[in-house]
């Protein structure tokens, strides 16, 4: 089992995502610092960021235009943030 495979995602205000990973780790990832250029330019369109989903084949977070975010990077951020709170 790959621990960083995304099982569930929920969009939150401020370009944040609530994610749950295959090993049960869960938390919020802040994507507000991702430049809204290229494939991410559509995030500026009302309601587009909220169209996020999990690609069942790859276990990645993605949008209809094919944009995706590396799940291993999100996993490490969630684990780092959780460790800083404990």
N, C-alpha and C positions, 0 to 999 in steps of 0.2 A: 504494500500500500504506500502510495506517495502521500505524505502528511499534508503537503500544501495544496492538494487538489481542492478546489472550491466546491462546496456542497450547496451553499445557499448565499444569496446576496440580496440586500435591500438598500435602495438609494435613500440617502438622508440629505437634508438641506446643507448647503455650503460645499457641494462637490465632495461629499463623504459617502462611504459605503460601509454598511454593516455586513461583515462576511463571516461565514462559518466554514471551517476547513474539515477535511476528511477525518482528521484525528480528534475532532471535537474542539480544537482551539477556535475561539471566536473573538471578534472585536471590531473596532471601527478604524477604517483606513481613510486618511485625509488626502484627497487628490486635488485640493485647491491650488497646489503649487505646480501642477502639470500645465505647461503652456497650451492654451487653446488654439493651436495651430495644426495644420495638416489634418490627420484623421480625427483629432480632438477638437477641431474648430466647431463642429456641430454641437458640442456641449453648450455653446452660447445660445442655441435655438431653444426657446421655451419648451420644456417637457422632454427634450432629447436625452439628457443625462439620466432621467428616470426610466428610460427604456432599457436599462442595463439588464443583462440576464446571464445565466451560467451556461456555457457551452458544455453539454453533457459528455461529448467525446473527449475534449481536452481538459476539462475541469478548470477552465479559465473564465474570467469575467469579461464580457464583450458587449458590444453595441451593434445595432443593425448594419452599420457601414463597415463592419469588420474590425473596428478598433478594439484592442484588448489591452489588458494590464497584466504583466507577468505575475502569476500567482505566488511564486516563491518570494518575490520582493514584498508583496503584501503580507505574506505569512511572517516573514522576518520582522516587518514593522509592527505587526500585532503582538508578536512575542516580546519584542523589545519594549513596547509600551506597557504591556502587562507586567514585565519584570520591574519596570521603573515605579510601578504603583505598589508593588508588594513589599 
